[in-house]
Amino acid sequence: MSETEWTPDQPIVSIKDVHKSFGDLEVLKGVSLDVMKGEVICIIGPSGSGKSTLIRCINALNDIQAGSIQVEGQEVNAPGLDKLALRKKVGMVFQQYNLFPHKTALENVMMAPLLVLKEPEDEVEKRARALVKKVRLEGKEDNYPGELSGGQQQRVAIARSLAMNPDVMLFDEVTAALDPETVKEVLVTIKDLAAEGMTCILVTHEMGFAREIADHIYFTDRGVIVEHGPPKTFFKAAKDPRTREFLSQIL
Amino acid sequence: MAMLKSIPGINSASTTDMAVLKPVSVATPGGASDINFSRFIADLPWWLLPALAAIFMMWPLAAYAQSTYTMADATSALVKWLPFLVFQGFVFNILISITTMALGTFAGVVLGLMQISPNRLISKPAWLITQTFRNSPWLVLLFIVMLAFPFKIEIGGLIIQIPDWIKAVFGLSLPIMANISEVVRGAIASVPSGQWEAAESLAYSRQQTLWRIILPQCFKRMIPPWMNWYAILTMATPLVSLLGVEEIVTLSRQAMAAENGRPELLVPFYGFCLVIFFAYCYPIARGTIALERKYTVKL
């Protein structure tokens, strides 16, 4: 349970029998999954199947009613949880980017390390500029979010999250609001990250991308994980009829 | 029934995040009706001002045709008193309005921030105070403050007389405070919940999120309704004449009494008050609408 017991050979994120309701609506009905360090997992499934809720529970944006979620051995749902400590470990990128519109791209990336981690400004700026370069947005540092395309904004959002040096990255349908032509630039950025060994948990509708990048794919429907497996077997030999129906509609 | 708009993660549970595209909407604080007053004034044509003035001046001729009092008499009486009415009276109205606005804004911002506190022991009373003073007749509030306040206070043997106009400022500040409180709350509520969530996921504390992320985005949105309330307040300042404060309406009455209380003067003198208030508030209303338009388009 305690943090000191966690070693990198144990799952970095461990979800066990999680239940979550919004009022009378039960969204998660006993979900379990483990993610090892450096793994990339994709969660797919129809709208309303609870996949976004699930990853929002991982960094305590949503609370859970029953079950357990551990990040590096730390219980996320513990009453006295240090949410700030958890969120320093877990980065998150949203469907709607959610950049701070009154700050430039570079300021968006720099703010949290300065305010939250209280790191020295010159160091943060160096790191932020490197991150902007890494997401291929050199020259856009001083642009405001309103002056950037959706794909560019989303890449700033990824850089902003990476600036906190997280151990795990959560991606919540990050390409769902984008124009088709800008989807690719965001996916390439995520692929680079995965290749560097970042632990990534993605909720996505991009099946081709999931097949290419994921180590493991989970299919959720109506609050449960129906089926999971490595992409090769998952896409070719899905066993459950619900999975097969979903895949036939989407592929 | 006034309802507290829920702010996910602030005064209600975090919202679900099903895959839905939210409609793009830019809410003005407290809804579009918030600046209807300014919209009406700003839509009036500028020539209404000289037209009104002309009508008021010609009134004695039309209404009292057989009277010996001529328009020239009325005009010269008004011209004679005009510097007195403007510099002793209207300037005082402006002084009252600015002082009231400063006080009301300060108290209103504090109250508005209390309204969005996650602590219900703070937010509920703040909500109640806001609704009470927002929905009370201004004149009644004025009378209560006027009569409840002491005439003088004693600080360490030093006796300070509180002038009536200061008491009037306190009285008028109450409804302004309550309405500014709603403007602040509405502006904060109009910031998309994704901004709170993004800051939360980056480990910002609530205070940091509020002061560094949310409020800077609210500031611009609050300016038009704030100016709107200033114009409404300025128009309401003659209320204090009922309490004997010597502002423009009180002085107009005194001036007319000095002119032997001729009834032909009523319309020109009170008409002059109307015109000068309009002249003062018109540019403010135009500016309010212009800013509103600018900030709405930009988002």
Contacts between the chains, C-beta under 8 A, distances in Angstrom:
chain1	res1	chain2	res2	distance
A	22	B	13	7.7
A	22	B	16	5.3
A	27	B	16	7.1
A	47	B	18	6.3
A	47	B	19	4.9
A	48	B	18	5.4
A	48	B	19	7.9
A	52	B	17	4.6
A	52	B	18	6.7
A	52	B	19	6.6
A	53	B	16	6.5
A	53	B	17	6.6
A	56	B	14	7.8
A	56	B	17	5.9
A	59	B	201	5.8
A	61	B	14	5.9
A	61	B	197	5.9
A	61	B	200	6.4
A	61	B	201	6.5
A	62	B	14	5.8
A	83	B	203	7.7
A	84	B	203	4.6
A	84	B	205	7.0
A	87	B	200	7.1
A	87	B	201	5.9
A	87	B	202	6.9
A	87	B	203	3.9
A	88	B	203	5.2
A	90	B	201	7.7
A	91	B	201	7.2
A	92	B	201	4.0
A	94	B	194	6.1
A	94	B	197	6.9
A	94	B	198	6.4
A	94	B	201	8.0
A	95	B	17	8.0
A	95	B	19	7.3
A	96	B	22	7.3
A	96	B	192	7.6
A	96	B	194	5.1
A	98	B	192	7.6
A	98	B	194	4.0
A	98	B	195	6.1
A	98	B	197	6.6
A	98	B	198	3.6
A	99	B	198	7.6
A	100	B	195	6.9
A	100	B	198	7.4
A	100	B	199	7.9
A	100	B	213	5.6
A	100	B	217	7.8
A	101	B	217	6.6
A	101	B	299	7.8
A	102	B	216	5.0
A	102	B	217	5.5
A	111	B	202	7.9
A	111	B	212	7.1
A	112	B	202	4.1
A	112	B	203	6.7
A	112	B	204	6.8
A	115	B	204	6.7
A	115	B	208	5.5
A	115	B	212	6.5
A	116	B	202	6.7
A	116	B	203	4.8
A	116	B	204	6.0
A	116	B	205	7.9
A	116	B	208	7.3
A	146	B	298	7.7
A	157	B	198	7.8
A	160	B	202	7.1
A	161	B	201	7.6
A	161	B	202	7.2
A	164	B	202	6.3
A	164	B	203	6.8
A	172	B	17	7.0
A	173	B	19	5.8
A	176	B	19	6.2
A	177	B	21	6.6
